[in-house]
Amino acid sequence: MRNLKEVRPLLSAIYCINRTGSKDEDIEKILDYAFNRLFNQNTNLLKLACIGRTKEDSMQEIKQILKEDTSMEVE
């Protein structure tokens, strides 16, 4: 990846999709570790943003964030 400023929105999108979809604990632990080590932050705000939401509810916002903050082609 050439552009390190894209790491945070990409990891955030993966985190939210995991929390609102399959809820794989191993993925959550890896993402918690990545946020802590890369950004010296925890994922508490992301957890709060995902409470009571489904993957379908969240995908529109996730796509918007990815479109604005990355070069990723989002459909």
N, CA, C and O atoms as a Tripos MOL2 file, in Angstrom:
@<TRIPOS>MOLECULE
protein
  300   299    75     0     0
PROTEIN
NO_CHARGES

@<TRIPOS>ATOM
      1 N           0.8490   -1.1710    0.0000 N.3       1 MET1
      2 CA          0.0000    0.0000    0.0000 C.3       1 MET1
      3 C           0.8940    1.2320    0.0000 C.2       1 MET1
      4 O           1.7660    1.3700    0.8580 O.2       1 MET1
      5 N           0.6900    2.0800   -0.9110 N.am      2 ARG2
      6 CA          1.5020    3.2880   -1.0340 C.3       2 ARG2
      7 C           1.0680    4.3810   -0.0680 C.2       2 ARG2
      8 O           1.8900    5.1720    0.3960 O.2       2 ARG2
      9 N          -0.1970    4.4230    0.2280 N.am      3 ASN3
     10 CA         -0.7430    5.5430    0.9610 C.3       3 ASN3
     11 C          -1.1640    5.1100    2.3640 C.2       3 ASN3
     12 O          -2.2400    4.5400    2.5420 O.2       3 ASN3
     13 N          -0.3240    5.3790    3.3510 N.am      4 LEU4
     14 CA         -0.5980    4.9220    4.7040 C.3       4 LEU4
     15 C          -1.7840    5.6250    5.3580 C.2       4 LEU4
     16 O          -2.3380    5.1080    6.3280 O.2       4 LEU4
     17 N          -2.1860    6.7910    4.8500 N.am      5 LYS5
     18 CA         -3.3410    7.4700    5.4390 C.3       5 LYS5
     19 C          -4.6380    6.7010    5.1560 C.2       5 LYS5
     20 O          -5.6720    6.9880    5.7600 O.2       5 LYS5
     21 N          -4.5870    5.7370    4.2510 N.am      6 GLU6
     22 CA         -5.7580    4.9190    3.9540 C.3       6 GLU6
     23 C          -5.9280    3.7500    4.9250 C.2       6 GLU6
     24 O          -6.9680    3.0910    4.9200 O.2       6 GLU6
     25 N          -4.9340    3.4910    5.7450 N.am      7 VAL7
     26 CA         -4.9860    2.3390    6.6490 C.3       7 VAL7
     27 C          -6.1360    2.4700    7.6430 C.2       7 VAL7
     28 O          -6.8880    1.5160    7.8410 O.2       7 VAL7
     29 N          -6.2830    3.6280    8.2660 N.am      8 ARG8
     30 CA         -7.3300    3.8020    9.2910 C.3       8 ARG8
     31 C          -8.7410    3.5940    8.7320 C.2       8 ARG8
     32 O          -9.5080    2.8450    9.3370 O.2       8 ARG8
     33 N          -9.1250    4.2190    7.6070 N.am      9 PRO9
     34 CA        -10.4760    3.9650    7.0990 C.3       9 PRO9
     35 C         -10.6860    2.5150    6.6560 C.2       9 PRO9
     36 O         -11.7820    1.9730    6.8000 O.2       9 PRO9
     37 N          -9.6420    1.8930    6.1210 N.am     10 LEU10
     38 CA         -9.7830    0.4870    5.7120 C.3      10 LEU10
     39 C          -9.9770   -0.4200    6.9260 C.2      10 LEU10
     40 O         -10.8620   -1.2760    6.9270 O.2      10 LEU10
     41 N          -9.1570   -0.2370    7.9510 N.am     11 LEU11
     42 CA         -9.3120   -1.0430    9.1590 C.3      11 LEU11
     43 C         -10.6470   -0.7550    9.8590 C.2      11 LEU11
     44 O         -11.2740   -1.6630   10.4040 O.2      11 LEU11
     45 N         -11.0700    0.5030    9.8400 N.am     12 SER12
     46 CA        -12.3600    0.8610   10.4380 C.3      12 SER12
     47 C         -13.5070    0.1770    9.7140 C.2      12 SER12
     48 O         -14.4360   -0.3190   10.3510 O.2      12 SER12
     49 N         -13.4500    0.1460    8.3920 N.am     13 ALA13
     50 CA        -14.4980   -0.5140    7.6100 C.3      13 ALA13
     51 C         -14.5430   -2.0040    7.9230 C.2      13 ALA13
     52 O         -15.6180   -2.5720    8.1160 O.2      13 ALA13
     53 N         -13.3760   -2.6320    7.9730 N.am     14 ILE14
     54 CA        -13.3240   -4.0640    8.2930 C.3      14 ILE14
     55 C         -13.8790   -4.3070    9.6920 C.2      14 ILE14
     56 O         -14.6320   -5.2560    9.9110 O.2      14 ILE14
     57 N         -13.5060   -3.4520   10.6340 N.am     15 TYR15
     58 CA        -13.9810   -3.5960   12.0090 C.3      15 TYR15
     59 C         -15.5060   -3.5110   12.0830 C.2      15 TYR15
     60 O         -16.1500   -4.3450   12.7180 O.2      15 TYR15
     61 N         -16.0700   -2.5050   11.4340 N.am     16 CYS16
     62 CA        -17.5270   -2.3140   11.4800 C.3      16 CYS16
     63 C         -18.2650   -3.4470   10.7640 C.2      16 CYS16
     64 O         -19.2990   -3.9110   11.2440 O.2      16 CYS16
     65 N         -17.7510   -3.8860    9.6430 N.am     17 ILE17
     66 CA        -18.3910   -5.0030    8.9330 C.3      17 ILE17
     67 C         -18.3460   -6.2530    9.8010 C.2      17 ILE17
     68 O         -19.3230   -6.9990    9.8670 O.2      17 ILE17
     69 N         -17.2340   -6.4850   10.4600 N.am     18 ASN18
     70 CA        -17.1360   -7.6570   11.3380 C.3      18 ASN18
     71 C         -18.0950   -7.5410   12.5180 C.2      18 ASN18
     72 O         -18.7630   -8.5150   12.8660 O.2      18 ASN18
     73 N         -18.1720   -6.3690   13.1360 N.am     19 ARG19
     74 CA        -19.0480   -6.1950   14.3110 C.3      19 ARG19
     75 C         -20.5190   -6.3190   13.9580 C.2      19 ARG19
     76 O         -21.3080   -6.8200   14.7600 O.2      19 ARG19
     77 N         -20.8990   -5.8710   12.7720 N.am     20 THR20
     78 CA        -22.3110   -5.8910   12.3990 C.3      20 THR20
     79 C         -22.6740   -7.1230   11.5910 C.2      20 THR20
     80 O         -23.8510   -7.3560   11.3120 O.2      20 THR20
     81 N         -21.6860   -7.9120   11.2130 N.am     21 GLY21
     82 CA        -21.9280   -9.1030   10.4000 C.3      21 GLY21
     83 C         -21.6200  -10.3730   11.1690 C.2      21 GLY21
     84 O         -22.3930  -10.7890   12.0310 O.2      21 GLY21
     85 N         -20.5080  -10.9780   10.8600 N.am     22 SER22
     86 CA        -20.1770  -12.2980   11.4000 C.3      22 SER22
     87 C         -19.6950  -12.2860   12.8470 C.2      22 SER22
     88 O         -19.8150  -13.2990   13.5360 O.2      22 SER22
     89 N         -19.1580  -11.1800   13.3210 N.am     23 LYS23
     90 CA        -18.6570  -11.0250   14.6870 C.3      23 LYS23
     91 C         -17.6120  -12.0760   15.0420 C.2      23 LYS23
     92 O         -17.7330  -12.7580   16.0600 O.2      23 LYS23
     93 N         -16.6060  -12.2050   14.2190 N.am     24 ASP24
     94 CA        -15.5040  -13.1290   14.4620 C.3      24 ASP24
     95 C         -14.5840  -12.5310   15.5200 C.2      24 ASP24
     96 O         -14.0100  -11.4620   15.3120 O.2      24 ASP24
     97 N         -14.4420  -13.2140   16.6530 N.am     25 GLU25
     98 CA        -13.6500  -12.6880   17.7730 C.3      25 GLU25
     99 C         -12.1700  -12.5860   17.4320 C.2      25 GLU25
    100 O         -11.4910  -11.6780   17.9110 O.2      25 GLU25
    101 N         -11.6600  -13.4980   16.6150 N.am     26 ASP26
    102 CA        -10.2480  -13.4430   16.2340 C.3      26 ASP26
    103 C          -9.9570  -12.2100   15.3890 C.2      26 ASP26
    104 O          -8.9370  -11.5480   15.5840 O.2      26 ASP26
    105 N         -10.8450  -11.9010   14.4550 N.am     27 ILE27
    106 CA        -10.6790  -10.6920   13.6430 C.3      27 ILE27
    107 C         -10.7400   -9.4590   14.5380 C.2      27 ILE27
    108 O          -9.9490   -8.5310   14.3660 O.2      27 ILE27
    109 N         -11.6580   -9.4390   15.4790 N.am     28 GLU28
    110 CA        -11.7780   -8.2940   16.3830 C.3      28 GLU28
    111 C         -10.5100   -8.1060   17.2060 C.2      28 GLU28
    112 O         -10.0640   -6.9740   17.3950 O.2      28 GLU28
    113 N          -9.9250   -9.1880   17.6980 N.am     29 LYS29
    114 CA         -8.6930   -9.0900   18.4830 C.3      29 LYS29
    115 C          -7.5410   -8.5510   17.6350 C.2      29 LYS29
    116 O          -6.7580   -7.7250   18.1050 O.2      29 LYS29
    117 N          -7.4350   -9.0120   16.3990 N.am     30 ILE30
    118 CA         -6.3680   -8.5320   15.5110 C.3      30 ILE30
    119 C          -6.5530   -7.0510   15.2130 C.2      30 ILE30
    120 O          -5.5830   -6.2930   15.2130 O.2      30 ILE30
    121 N          -7.7850   -6.6340   14.9610 N.am     31 LEU31
    122 CA         -8.0450   -5.2180   14.6760 C.3      31 LEU31
    123 C          -7.8180   -4.3510   15.9100 C.2      31 LEU31
    124 O          -7.2850   -3.2470   15.8000 O.2      31 LEU31
    125 N          -8.2180   -4.8380   17.0820 N.am     32 ASP32
    126 CA         -7.9370   -4.1050   18.3230 C.3      32 ASP32
    127 C          -6.4300   -3.8910   18.4750 C.2      32 ASP32
    128 O          -5.9790   -2.7950   18.8070 O.2      32 ASP32
    129 N          -5.6590   -4.9520   18.2280 N.am     33 TYR33
    130 CA         -4.2110   -4.8690   18.3170 C.3      33 TYR33
    131 C          -3.6560   -3.8680   17.2940 C.2      33 TYR33
    132 O          -2.7970   -3.0500   17.6270 O.2      33 TYR33
    133 N          -4.1440   -3.9340   16.0600 N.am     34 ALA34
    134 CA         -3.6590   -3.0410   15.0030 C.3      34 ALA34
    135 C          -3.9250   -1.5820   15.3520 C.2      34 ALA34
    136 O          -3.0390   -0.7410   15.2010 O.2      34 ALA34
    137 N          -5.1330   -1.2720   15.8150 N.am     35 PHE35
    138 CA         -5.4390    0.1130   16.1900 C.3      35 PHE35
    139 C          -4.5510    0.5820   17.3410 C.2      35 PHE35
    140 O          -4.0970    1.7260   17.3590 O.2      35 PHE35
    141 N          -4.3090   -0.3050   18.2900 N.am     36 ASN36
    142 CA         -3.4680    0.0610   19.4220 C.3      36 ASN36
    143 C          -2.0330    0.2960   18.9830 C.2      36 ASN36
    144 O          -1.4330    1.3000   19.3670 O.2      36 ASN36
    145 N          -1.4690   -0.6010   18.1900 N.am     37 ARG37
    146 CA         -0.0650   -0.5050   17.8020 C.3      37 ARG37
    147 C           0.1910    0.5680   16.7350 C.2      37 ARG37
    148 O           1.1870    1.2880   16.8040 O.2      37 ARG37
    149 N          -0.7060    0.6700   15.7540 N.am     38 LEU38
    150 CA         -0.4750    1.6180   14.6600 C.3      38 LEU38
    151 C          -0.8390    3.0510   15.0260 C.2      38 LEU38
    152 O          -0.1430    3.9920   14.6430 O.2      38 LEU38
    153 N          -1.9340    3.2150   15.7720 N.am     39 PHE39
    154 CA         -2.4620    4.5550   16.0200 C.3      39 PHE39
    155 C          -2.4650    4.9480   17.4990 C.2      39 PHE39
    156 O          -2.8420    6.0670   17.8470 O.2      39 PHE39
    157 N          -2.0420    4.0190   18.3710 N.am     40 ASN40
    158 CA         -2.0810    4.2450   19.8140 C.3      40 ASN40
    159 C          -3.4820    4.6340   20.2720 C.2      40 ASN40
    160 O          -3.6570    5.5220   21.1060 O.2      40 ASN40
    161 N          -4.4810    3.9460   19.7040 N.am     41 GLN41
    162 CA         -5.8880    4.1980   20.0260 C.3      41 GLN41
    163 C          -6.6060    2.8660   20.2480 C.2      41 GLN41
    164 O          -6.1350    1.8130   19.8200 O.2      41 GLN41
    165 N          -7.7490    2.9350   20.9200 N.am     42 ASN42
    166 CA         -8.5630    1.7350   21.0640 C.3      42 ASN42
    167 C          -9.7700    1.8360   20.1250 C.2      42 ASN42
    168 O          -9.9400    2.8310   19.4200 O.2      42 ASN42
    169 N         -10.5860    0.8110   20.1280 N.am     43 THR43
    170 CA        -11.7180    0.7380   19.2010 C.3      43 THR43
    171 C         -13.0540    1.0240   19.8760 C.2      43 THR43
    172 O         -14.1030    0.6670   19.3410 O.2      43 THR43
    173 N         -13.0290    1.6600   21.0370 N.am     44 ASN44
    174 CA        -14.2720    1.8940   21.7790 C.3      44 ASN44
    175 C         -15.2880    2.7230   20.9910 C.2      44 ASN44
    176 O         -16.4790    2.4130   21.0160 O.2      44 ASN44
    177 N         -14.8460    3.7580   20.3020 N.am     45 LEU45
    178 CA        -15.7910    4.5820   19.5320 C.3      45 LEU45
    179 C         -16.3840    3.7970   18.3630 C.2      45 LEU45
    180 O         -17.5580    3.9640   18.0310 O.2      45 LEU45
    181 N         -15.5820    2.9530   17.7480 N.am     46 LEU46
    182 CA        -16.1160    2.1100   16.6720 C.3      46 LEU46
    183 C         -17.1610    1.1380   17.2200 C.2      46 LEU46
    184 O         -18.1940    0.9100   16.5900 O.2      46 LEU46
    185 N         -16.8910    0.5700   18.3890 N.am     47 LYS47
    186 CA        -17.8550   -0.3330   19.0200 C.3      47 LYS47
    187 C         -19.1780    0.3940   19.2650 C.2      47 LYS47
    188 O         -20.2490   -0.1430   18.9810 O.2      47 LYS47
    189 N         -19.0980    1.6080   19.7890 N.am     48 LEU48
    190 CA        -20.3170    2.3820   20.0520 C.3      48 LEU48
    191 C         -21.0740    2.6900   18.7660 C.2      48 LEU48
    192 O         -22.3040    2.6650   18.7430 O.2      48 LEU48
    193 N         -20.3410    2.9810   17.7020 N.am     49 ALA49
    194 CA        -20.9840    3.3080   16.4240 C.3      49 ALA49
    195 C         -21.7080    2.1060   15.8260 C.2      49 ALA49
    196 O         -22.6120    2.2730   15.0060 O.2      49 ALA49
    197 N         -21.3230    0.9110   16.2240 N.am     50 CYS50
    198 CA        -21.9030   -0.3040   15.6440 C.3      50 CYS50
    199 C         -23.0460   -0.8960   16.4720 C.2      50 CYS50
    200 O         -23.7330   -1.8090   16.0140 O.2      50 CYS50
    201 N         -23.2480   -0.3920   17.6610 N.am     51 ILE51
    202 CA        -24.2860   -0.9580   18.5390 C.3      51 ILE51
    203 C         -25.6610   -0.8200   17.8970 C.2      51 ILE51
    204 O         -26.0480    0.2540   17.4350 O.2      51 ILE51
    205 N         -26.3800   -1.9210   17.8780 N.am     52 GLY52
    206 CA        -27.7510   -1.9250   17.3750 C.3      52 GLY52
    207 C         -27.8820   -1.8200   15.8680 C.2      52 GLY52
    208 O         -28.9860   -1.6030   15.3670 O.2      52 GLY52
    209 N         -26.7990   -1.9650   15.1360 N.am     53 ARG53
    210 CA        -26.8360   -1.8340   13.6840 C.3      53 ARG53
    211 C         -26.6040   -3.1820   13.0280 C.2      53 ARG53
    212 O         -25.9710   -4.0730   13.5940 O.2      53 ARG53
    213 N         -27.1250   -3.3040   11.8360 N.am     54 THR54
    214 CA        -26.8690   -4.4940   11.0340 C.3      54 THR54
    215 C         -25.8680   -4.1250    9.9430 C.2      54 THR54
    216 O         -25.5980   -2.9480    9.7030 O.2      54 THR54
    217 N         -25.3280   -5.1360    9.2960 N.am     55 LYS55
    218 CA        -24.3790   -4.8870    8.2110 C.3      55 LYS55
    219 C         -25.0390   -4.0710    7.1110 C.2      55 LYS55
    220 O         -24.4270   -3.1530    6.5660 O.2      55 LYS55
    221 N         -26.2810   -4.4000    6.7840 N.am     56 GLU56
    222 CA        -27.0060   -3.6800    5.7370 C.3      56 GLU56
    223 C         -27.1850   -2.2110    6.0980 C.2      56 GLU56
    224 O         -27.0770   -1.3420    5.2330 O.2      56 GLU56
    225 N         -27.4600   -1.9260    7.3750 N.am     57 ASP57
    226 CA        -27.6080   -0.5380    7.8390 C.3      57 ASP57
    227 C         -26.3120    0.2480    7.6900 C.2      57 ASP57
    228 O         -26.3280    1.4330    7.3590 O.2      57 ASP57
    229 N         -25.2050   -0.4140    7.9340 N.am     58 SER58
    230 CA        -23.9070    0.2550    7.9920 C.3      58 SER58
    231 C         -23.2200    0.4100    6.6480 C.2      58 SER58
    232 O         -22.3850    1.3010    6.4950 O.2      58 SER58
    233 N         -23.5380   -0.4150    5.6810 N.am     59 MET59
    234 CA        -22.7700   -0.4530    4.4410 C.3      59 MET59
    235 C         -22.7920    0.8640    3.6690 C.2      59 MET59
    236 O         -21.7870    1.2220    3.0530 O.2      59 MET59
    237 N         -23.8830    1.5800    3.6830 N.am     60 GLN60
    238 CA        -23.9360    2.8600    2.9680 C.3      60 GLN60
    239 C         -22.9060    3.8420    3.5400 C.2      60 GLN60
    240 O         -22.1870    4.4990    2.7870 O.2      60 GLN60
    241 N         -22.8410    3.9380    4.8600 N.am     61 GLU61
    242 CA        -21.8720    4.8300    5.4970 C.3      61 GLU61
    243 C         -20.4480    4.3430    5.2850 C.2      61 GLU61
    244 O         -19.5460    5.1490    5.0550 O.2      61 GLU61
    245 N         -20.2350    3.0420    5.3590 N.am     62 ILE62
    246 CA        -18.9000    2.4830    5.1430 C.3      62 ILE62
    247 C         -18.4320    2.7790    3.7240 C.2      62 ILE62
    248 O         -17.2860    3.1780    3.5160 O.2      62 ILE62
    249 N         -19.3060    2.5850    2.7560 N.am     63 LYS63
    250 CA        -18.9480    2.8790    1.3630 C.3      63 LYS63
    251 C         -18.6170    4.3540    1.1780 C.2      63 LYS63
    252 O         -17.6970    4.6940    0.4350 O.2      63 LYS63
    253 N         -19.3500    5.2210    1.8420 N.am     64 GLN64
    254 CA        -19.0950    6.6650    1.7420 C.3      64 GLN64
    255 C         -17.7260    7.0090    2.3180 C.2      64 GLN64
    256 O         -16.9770    7.7780    1.7160 O.2      64 GLN64
    257 N         -17.3960    6.4480    3.4720 N.am     65 ILE65
    258 CA        -16.0930    6.6920    4.0880 C.3      65 ILE65
    259 C         -14.9760    6.1950    3.1760 C.2      65 ILE65
    260 O         -13.9830    6.8940    2.9720 O.2      65 ILE65
    261 N         -15.1310    5.0000    2.6320 N.am     66 LEU66
    262 CA        -14.1010    4.4510    1.7460 C.3      66 LEU66
    263 C         -13.9540    5.2830    0.4740 C.2      66 LEU66
    264 O         -12.8450    5.4730   -0.0260 O.2      66 LEU66
    265 N         -15.0650    5.7730   -0.0390 N.am     67 LYS67
    266 CA        -15.0290    6.5860   -1.2540 C.3      67 LYS67
    267 C         -14.2850    7.9000   -0.9980 C.2      67 LYS67
    268 O         -13.4980    8.3440   -1.8350 O.2      67 LYS67
    269 N         -14.5320    8.5120    0.1440 N.am     68 GLU68
    270 CA        -13.9350    9.8070    0.4710 C.3      68 GLU68
    271 C         -12.4790    9.7090    0.9120 C.2      68 GLU68
    272 O         -11.6760   10.5900    0.6050 O.2      68 GLU68
    273 N         -12.1370    8.6480    1.6250 N.am     69 ASP69
    274 CA        -10.8210    8.5930    2.2790 C.3      69 ASP69
    275 C          -9.8240    7.6390    1.6270 C.2      69 ASP69
    276 O          -8.6780    7.5560    2.0670 O.2      69 ASP69
    277 N         -10.2430    6.9160    0.5820 N.am     70 THR70
    278 CA         -9.3340    5.9920   -0.0750 C.3      70 THR70
    279 C          -9.4850    6.1300   -1.5900 C.2      70 THR70
    280 O         -10.3640    6.8380   -2.0810 O.2      70 THR70
    281 N          -8.6210    5.4480   -2.3030 N.am     71 SER71
    282 CA         -8.7160    5.4040   -3.7620 C.3      71 SER71
    283 C          -9.4700    4.1550   -4.2140 C.2      71 SER71
    284 O          -9.4880    3.8310   -5.4020 O.2      71 SER71
    285 N         -10.0810    3.4660   -3.2790 N.am     72 MET72
    286 CA        -10.7800    2.2190   -3.5480 C.3      72 MET72
    287 C         -12.0390    2.4910   -4.3720 C.2      72 MET72
    288 O         -12.7850    3.4320   -4.1030 O.2      72 MET72
    289 N         -12.2550    1.6560   -5.3690 N.am     73 GLU73
    290 CA        -13.4810    1.7440   -6.1760 C.3      73 GLU73
    291 C         -14.6090    1.0580   -5.4010 C.2      73 GLU73
    292 O         -14.5940   -0.1610   -5.2290 O.2      73 GLU73
    293 N         -15.5660    1.8260   -4.9430 N.am     74 VAL74
    294 CA        -16.6620    1.3110   -4.1300 C.3      74 VAL74
    295 C         -17.9320    1.3060   -4.9680 C.2      74 VAL74
    296 O         -18.3090    2.3120   -5.5690 O.2      74 VAL74
    297 N         -18.5760    0.1530   -4.9910 N.am     75 GLU75
    298 CA        -19.8250    0.0320   -5.7560 C.3      75 GLU75
    299 C         -21.0230    0.0660   -4.8630 C.2      75 GLU75
    300 O         -22.1530   -0.0240   -5.3430 O.2      75 GLU75
@<TRIPOS>BOND
     1     1     2 1
     2     2     3 1
     3     3     4 2
     4     3     5 am
     5     5     6 1
     6     6     7 1
     7     7     8 2
     8     7     9 am
     9     9    10 1
    10    10    11 1
    11    11    12 2
    12    11    13 am
    13    13    14 1
    14    14    15 1
    15    15    16 2
    16    15    17 am
    17    17    18 1
    18    18    19 1
    19    19    20 2
    20    19    21 am
    21    21    22 1
    22    22    23 1
    23    23    24 2
    24    23    25 am
    25    25    26 1
    26    26    27 1
    27    27    28 2
    28    27    29 am
    29    29    30 1
    30    30    31 1
    31    31    32 2
    32    31    33 am
    33    33    34 1
    34    34    35 1
    35    35    36 2
    36    35    37 am
    37    37    38 1
    38    38    39 1
    39    39    40 2
    40    39    41 am
    41    41    42 1
    42    42    43 1
    43    43    44 2
    44    43    45 am
    45    45    46 1
    46    46    47 1
    47    47    48 2
    48    47    49 am
    49    49    50 1
    50    50    51 1
    51    51    52 2
    52    51    53 am
    53    53    54 1
    54    54    55 1
    55    55    56 2
    56    55    57 am
    57    57    58 1
    58    58    59 1
    59    59    60 2
    60    59    61 am
    61    61    62 1
    62    62    63 1
    63    63    64 2
    64    63    65 am
    65    65    66 1
    66    66    67 1
    67    67    68 2
    68    67    69 am
    69    69    70 1
    70    70    71 1
    71    71    72 2
    72    71    73 am
    73    73    74 1
    74    74    75 1
    75    75    76 2
    76    75    77 am
    77    77    78 1
    78    78    79 1
    79    79    80 2
    80    79    81 am
    81    81    82 1
    82    82    83 1
    83    83    84 2
    84    83    85 am
    85    85    86 1
    86    86    87 1
    87    87    88 2
    88    87    89 am
    89    89    90 1
    90    90    91 1
    91    91    92 2
    92    91    93 am
    93    93    94 1
    94    94    95 1
    95    95    96 2
    96    95    97 am
    97    97    98 1
    98    98    99 1
    99    99   100 2
   100    99   101 am
   101   101   102 1
   102   102   103 1
   103   103   104 2
   104   103   105 am
   105   105   106 1
   106   106   107 1
   107   107   108 2
   108   107   109 am
   109   109   110 1
   110   110   111 1
   111   111   112 2
   112   111   113 am
   113   113   114 1
   114   114   115 1
   115   115   116 2
   116   115   117 am
   117   117   118 1
   118   118   119 1
   119   119   120 2
   120   119   121 am
   121   121   122 1
   122   122   123 1
   123   123   124 2
   124   123   125 am
   125   125   126 1
   126   126   127 1
   127   127   128 2
   128   127   129 am
   129   129   130 1
   130   130   131 1
   131   131   132 2
   132   131   133 am
   133   133   134 1
   134   134   135 1
   135   135   136 2
   136   135   137 am
   137   137   138 1
   138   138   139 1
   139   139   140 2
   140   139   141 am
   141   141   142 1
   142   142   143 1
   143   143   144 2
   144   143   145 am
   145   145   146 1
   146   146   147 1
   147   147   148 2
   148   147   149 am
   149   149   150 1
   150   150   151 1
   151   151   152 2
   152   151   153 am
   153   153   154 1
   154   154   155 1
   155   155   156 2
   156   155   157 am
   157   157   158 1
   158   158   159 1
   159   159   160 2
   160   159   161 am
   161   161   162 1
   162   162   163 1
   163   163   164 2
   164   163   165 am
   165   165   166 1
   166   166   167 1
   167   167   168 2
   168   167   169 am
   169   169   170 1
   170   170   171 1
   171   171   172 2
   172   171   173 am
   173   173   174 1
   174   174   175 1
   175   175   176 2
   176   175   177 am
   177   177   178 1
   178   178   179 1
   179   179   180 2
   180   179   181 am
   181   181   182 1
   182   182   183 1
   183   183   184 2
   184   183   185 am
   185   185   186 1
   186   186   187 1
   187   187   188 2
   188   187   189 am
   189   189   190 1
   190   190   191 1
   191   191   192 2
   192   191   193 am
   193   193   194 1
   194   194   195 1
   195   195   196 2
   196   195   197 am
   197   197   198 1
   198   198   199 1
   199   199   200 2
   200   199   201 am
   201   201   202 1
   202   202   203 1
   203   203   204 2
   204   203   205 am
   205   205   206 1
   206   206   207 1
   207   207   208 2
   208   207   209 am
   209   209   210 1
   210   210   211 1
   211   211   212 2
   212   211   213 am
   213   213   214 1
   214   214   215 1
   215   215   216 2
   216   215   217 am
   217   217   218 1
   218   218   219 1
   219   219   220 2
   220   219   221 am
   221   221   222 1
   222   222   223 1
   223   223   224 2
   224   223   225 am
   225   225   226 1
   226   226   227 1
   227   227   228 2
   228   227   229 am
   229   229   230 1
   230   230   231 1
   231   231   232 2
   232   231   233 am
   233   233   234 1
   234   234   235 1
   235   235   236 2
   236   235   237 am
   237   237   238 1
   238   238   239 1
   239   239   240 2
   240   239   241 am
   241   241   242 1
   242   242   243 1
   243   243   244 2
   244   243   245 am
   245   245   246 1
   246   246   247 1
   247   247   248 2
   248   247   249 am
   249   249   250 1
   250   250   251 1
   251   251   252 2
   252   251   253 am
   253   253   254 1
   254   254   255 1
   255   255   256 2
   256   255   257 am
   257   257   258 1
   258   258   259 1
   259   259   260 2
   260   259   261 am
   261   261   262 1
   262   262   263 1
   263   263   264 2
   264   263   265 am
   265   265   266 1
   266   266   267 1
   267   267   268 2
   268   267   269 am
   269   269   270 1
   270   270   271 1
   271   271   272 2
   272   271   273 am
   273   273   274 1
   274   274   275 1
   275   275   276 2
   276   275   277 am
   277   277   278 1
   278   278   279 1
   279   279   280 2
   280   279   281 am
   281   281   282 1
   282   282   283 1
   283   283   284 2
   284   283   285 am
   285   285   286 1
   286   286   287 1
   287   287   288 2
   288   287   289 am
   289   289   290 1
   290   290   291 1
   291   291   292 2
   292   291   293 am
   293   293   294 1
   294   294   295 1
   295   295   296 2
   296   295   297 am
   297   297   298 1
   298   298   299 1
   299   299   300 2
@<TRIPOS>SUBSTRUCTURE
     1 MET1         2 RESIDUE 1 A MET
     2 ARG2         6 RESIDUE 1 A ARG
     3 ASN3        10 RESIDUE 1 A ASN
     4 LEU4        14 RESIDUE 1 A LEU
     5 LYS5        18 RESIDUE 1 A LYS
     6 GLU6        22 RESIDUE 1 A GLU
     7 VAL7        26 RESIDUE 1 A VAL
     8 ARG8        30 RESIDUE 1 A ARG
     9 PRO9        34 RESIDUE 1 A PRO
    10 LEU10       38 RESIDUE 1 A LEU
    11 LEU11       42 RESIDUE 1 A LEU
    12 SER12       46 RESIDUE 1 A SER
    13 ALA13       50 RESIDUE 1 A ALA
    14 ILE14       54 RESIDUE 1 A ILE
    15 TYR15       58 RESIDUE 1 A TYR
    16 CYS16       62 RESIDUE 1 A CYS
    17 ILE17       66 RESIDUE 1 A ILE
    18 ASN18       70 RESIDUE 1 A ASN
    19 ARG19       74 RESIDUE 1 A ARG
    20 THR20       78 RESIDUE 1 A THR
    21 GLY21       82 RESIDUE 1 A GLY
    22 SER22       86 RESIDUE 1 A SER
    23 LYS23       90 RESIDUE 1 A LYS
    24 ASP24       94 RESIDUE 1 A ASP
    25 GLU25       98 RESIDUE 1 A GLU
    26 ASP26      102 RESIDUE 1 A ASP
    27 ILE27      106 RESIDUE 1 A ILE
    28 GLU28      110 RESIDUE 1 A GLU
    29 LYS29      114 RESIDUE 1 A LYS
    30 ILE30      118 RESIDUE 1 A ILE
    31 LEU31      122 RESIDUE 1 A LEU
    32 ASP32      126 RESIDUE 1 A ASP
    33 TYR33      130 RESIDUE 1 A TYR
    34 ALA34      134 RESIDUE 1 A ALA
    35 PHE35      138 RESIDUE 1 A PHE
    36 ASN36      142 RESIDUE 1 A ASN
    37 ARG37      146 RESIDUE 1 A ARG
    38 LEU38      150 RESIDUE 1 A LEU
    39 PHE39      154 RESIDUE 1 A PHE
    40 ASN40      158 RESIDUE 1 A ASN
    41 GLN41      162 RESIDUE 1 A GLN
    42 ASN42      166 RESIDUE 1 A ASN
    43 THR43      170 RESIDUE 1 A THR
    44 ASN44      174 RESIDUE 1 A ASN
    45 LEU45      178 RESIDUE 1 A LEU
    46 LEU46      182 RESIDUE 1 A LEU
    47 LYS47      186 RESIDUE 1 A LYS
    48 LEU48      190 RESIDUE 1 A LEU
    49 ALA49      194 RESIDUE 1 A ALA
    50 CYS50      198 RESIDUE 1 A CYS
    51 ILE51      202 RESIDUE 1 A ILE
    52 GLY52      206 RESIDUE 1 A GLY
    53 ARG53      210 RESIDUE 1 A ARG
    54 THR54      214 RESIDUE 1 A THR
    55 LYS55      218 RESIDUE 1 A LYS
    56 GLU56      222 RESIDUE 1 A GLU
    57 ASP57      226 RESIDUE 1 A ASP
    58 SER58      230 RESIDUE 1 A SER
    59 MET59      234 RESIDUE 1 A MET
    60 GLN60      238 RESIDUE 1 A GLN
    61 GLU61      242 RESIDUE 1 A GLU
    62 ILE62      246 RESIDUE 1 A ILE
    63 LYS63      250 RESIDUE 1 A LYS
    64 GLN64      254 RESIDUE 1 A GLN
    65 ILE65      258 RESIDUE 1 A ILE
    66 LEU66      262 RESIDUE 1 A LEU
    67 LYS67      266 RESIDUE 1 A LYS
    68 GLU68      270 RESIDUE 1 A GLU
    69 ASP69      274 RESIDUE 1 A ASP
    70 THR70      278 RESIDUE 1 A THR
    71 SER71      282 RESIDUE 1 A SER
    72 MET72      286 RESIDUE 1 A MET
    73 GLU73      290 RESIDUE 1 A GLU
    74 VAL74      294 RESIDUE 1 A VAL
    75 GLU75      298 RESIDUE 1 A GLU
